[in-house]
Each structure stands twice: as structure tokens, then as C-alpha cells.
Amino acid sequence: MTRITIPYAIADFVDLRERGFYYVDKTNYITELENYNAPVFLRPRRFGKSLLISTLACYYDRTKAHRFEELFAGTWIGSHPTPEHNRYMIIRYDFSAMVMANNMQNLAQNFNDLNCAPVEVMVEHNRDLFGNFQFTNKGDASKMLEEVLMYARSHELPKVYILIDEYDNFTNQLLTAYNDPLYEEVTTNDSFLRTFFKVIKKGIGEGSIRTCFCTGVLPVTMDDLTSGYNIAEILTLEPTFLNMLGFTYQETGTYLRYVLDKYASGQDRFDEIWQLIVNNYDGYRFRPNGERLFNSTILTYFFKKFAVNAGSIPDELVDENLRTDINWIRRLTLSLDNAKAMLDALVIDDELSYNVADLSSKFNKKKFFNKEFYPISLFYLGMTTLKNSYRMVLPNMTMRSVYMDYYNQINHIEGNAQRYVPVYERYDSDRRLEPLIENYFEQYLGQFPAQVFDKINENFIRCSFYELISRYLSSCYTFAIEQNNAAGRSDFEMTGIPGTDYYTDDRVVEFKYYHNKDAEKILALTEPLPQHVEQVKGYAADTKRKFPNYKVRTYIVYICGNKGYKCWEV
């Protein structure tokens, strides 16, 4: 079997390079980062922050100077090294490993238990410079760091380069656990965390620290720490760094070609797989005019599964461990009414209004939980992305599924398999879409109270139909909502997965939603309206042009409030 060189769950740069894993080269950003002493870069979970930290550690570590050419061969920075490469002593912290506690004393102890070791490791790695140096304040992370910096300064040693991964991980956990009082203790007065960052600030000011680079998810903790660390330079929204994490279209296309050549015998399936990954993983934009980006970890998960399956589409397109925790949605919206309003905006209207002036690099906890501010909060968490300067949207099919699932939960919509399994079971043999539409109308929509039908629309219909059908047919089909075609944006498309009995089976569905007042007129129709037939046929023709081997079937579906439906194959 061909060795798998797709680096899913590998965040160690040395390991990645030694074992010959595929590497999306982001090292050109190193040059730009050298313009800052206290940079902070925020991105949602699983965007590759830890690998970036590891890369910087290798680049600047004086003890790895002899391996520079080996580790960075073929990279941009390998051909364009800066004078600062391998000049510093590295201290690397990882706050994501912090053990939580319910009181300040235990939390401080856990912080020290975690963060004393990185300073000790740095001293041991640089023992040729530290000689017989020994700590006098073991057990206190801030004092140990202070000791090291003082010794380095007094003995004119190389500067220290500090890396802090997931700086806000444990404080965010306090917020999601509704432990606001403890969060406020941690970020105010002379807490262990403020003291720690004060030591770093002093070290930068005195010249013993070259850089302290922090990654995280939210600006909240950094803003609440301001008086202790008011030198932070937030690069999150800076145009220069927008693509430093995540994969661009170009990077993703190159990655896909590598995967196809190595694990699927060539490029003949490029267009098919490209369409699949765009539908499921694309969509993140971190400025209104920024490039669309793929979440790097989720995409790499798919590529690895694809490689392990020798070029077959995996049954699960998303690692369940990577789905966004809906606890944040609950916490942000504060009340059931607020949550319902937010979900209505995203799964019914397909967009959420926001104030572009609020896209600030820094804001505190009080503002973060303001009812009017939660769209910005969702954006930082990767739960929405920017459509333009006025609207946010869900980035991809994966996130649509997460939101629809939560919508069903808070509206008490049952997912009992007994409602759905029999009809999907029959679909295996007869492949008729019409019974799936009937089941959706009667068993899913039939659970909603009458007043809901006054506000739902076509977007809700296609999103909820997708969430339902994907529960049972995701191992058979991939799905697309509002897929771009030459003829426009098709409502819903399901495409059989290569390697299954469903391959080349393609269904294009045009949904139309009518309120109850129009139901009688629409339900009296004996055939769909010609303009709708023309519309769906145009979408199908485009699919056929791109994929001539597909057997494309087209459908018109009219949902008429809670009064009835019509479904035609055309």
C-alpha cells in the first residue's frame, strides 16, 4: 500500500518534514511577521495555528541552525532566509493543554503546572549558554520566565522568542461554562495571567524578548488584559496576513492534484472532486473583499480519508470532532428567543446583518455578549463568514448542517428514525425521489406549527431538506445548495459518489415556496410553470456539459405552506 503523506492531525513541523508529508508553504509570511514585536493572530479552530507556531519555532531556534537547509529546503523562506533565522532562544507555550478548575487558586496552580516546563526546556536546550544556571523560583511560571530573561539580559545572551498557542483557550472555556466571575478574576487586577503577560511586556521593552507571537480564536481575553499587555499588535484583519492560515483556491487546487496523482491514478476526476470540496469546505472570508478560504484541517481530513480509501469518497466528509460546538451559540445568544431569531436569520433568510465598523481587532467580554454584537462573535468563532460589508452567511454545507441540527433541537423537531427510515430504505431499490419529497413534507414539515409557514422561504426548504436527506444518503451522494452554474444558481443538487452504485446518478431540484394564501391556486396546477421547467433544465444542461457521463434528472417541487405540495420530474 502506498504510504499516506497527507498530514492530518500533524502539527509538528519537524515531524512533517522528516516524514515527507505534503506541505502547503506559508513561509513567505515569516518576513512580514518580523516587522512586529507582539503580534497576535486569531482564526477559528482547526485553521492550522499550531503548525504555524511549530514552523516559527524551527525557523528561529538557534539550536536548529544546523538543520535549516534540511527542514526548509524547497520552501519560500528556504530560498529567501532573513538575517534573523536561527538566532533566538525559543520558549513555546500551549495554553490549550490547560486543565480547568472552579476556583482561582486551583486555576493558578494548573497554569503554573503547565507553563513552568517550557522555560525549563528552553534552558536545557541552550545549556551551552546558561552554564550552571539554576532556577530559584521553581513552580511559578511568571517568576521563572522573569529569572531567565534577567539572566539572558545580564549575560548578553541571544534574545528570547516566545510563542503562545491558543492563548485564550482556557479563558474561553470559562465563558462557555458560564463562569464569568472566575473569568473576570483571571483577567483583572494582579491575576496570574495578567502577571505573566506583564513579564512578557517588560521583557520586550527591555530587549530580552525579540517577539511574543500569540495565536487564538477570540480577541476578548487580549482586550480584557489590555492594561497588563497593551503592546499587542492584532494582525487578524490586516490584508497582508489574511491568507496566512487556511488554504486559498490555488493552494487547494495544487493540493488536490497532488492527492489525485498519488492516490487516484491521475487527474481525470479533478472536476468532480473539486466540486465536492468546494460545496463542503469552501467559504471562509476574513475581510469583505478577501479571498475565499478552505479550513485547512477539515480539508486535510477529507484528503487523508480519500487517500486511505484508495481514491474513493469517504462515507464521512467531516470529522465529527471538528464540528463547531453549539455551546457557543447557546452562550452568545443568551436566551431562547435570541437563539431562534439568529437561527431564523441564517437558515431562513440565509444571511445575518452586521455593522462593518464592529469588525474590530479588539473588544472585551461585555461587548462580546451584547445582543447586537453576536454576529461579530460568530464570525470570529468561524460559525459565519463575510458575504460583503453588510451581510454574513454560513460558509459551507458543513456549517449549514450544524445550524439546521440546532434549529431542529430548539424547535423540538423530532429526528426519530421511524419517521424516515422506511422511505429511505425503499429508495435503495426504486431510486424514486418523489416519496422522499412526500416524506419530507409530511414527517418533517408536518411537525411545525401553522404560524411558522408564514415566515419560512425557499432557503429554509432547501436547507432543511438537505439536512434530512443527508442523514440517510450521505454515503451515496454528495449535495450542493445554490450551486453556481452557467444558467444561475441551482437550488439543490445531489450527485452519486464514485465507487458506489449511485455514481453518475445526478438529481437537480428546483424548489418553490408559496404561502398558504396562494396554496389553492398552485395545488390546482397539473404541470409546473414553463419558466421553472426552463430554469431547472438550464441547470441540468450545465451539469451535463461539465460531466457528460452523468445521468441527470430534473424535478420541480412546489411547497404550499402547510396545505400541500407538488412534485414533478420534468
ABEGO torsion letter per residue (X at the ends): XBBBABBBGBABAAAAAAAGBBBBBAAAAAAAAAABABBBBBBBBGAGAAAAAAAAAAAABAAAAAAAAAAABGBAAAABBBAABGABBBBBBBAAABBBBABAAAAAAAAAAAAAAAAAAAAAAAAAAAEABBBAABGBAAAAAAAAAAAAAAAGBBBBBBBBBGAAAAAAAAAAAGBAAAAAAAABEABAAAAAAAAAAAAAAAGABABBBBBBABAAAAAAAAAABAABBBAAABAAAAAABEBBAAAAAAAAAAAAAAAAGEAAAAAAAAAAAAAAABGBBABAABBBBBBAAAAAAAAAAAAAAGGBBBABABBAAABBBAAAAAAAAGBAAAAAAAAAAAAAAGBBBBBAAABBABBBAAAAABAAAAAAAAAAAGABBBABAABBBBABAAAAAAAAAAAAAAAGBBABAAAAAAAAAAAAAAGBAAAAAAAAAAAAAAABBAAAAAABBAAAAAAAAAAAAAAAAAAABBBBBGBBBAAEBBABBBBBBBGBAABGBBBBBBBBBBBAAAAAAAAABABBBAAAAAAAAAAAAAAAAABAABBBBBBBBBBBEAAEBBBBBX
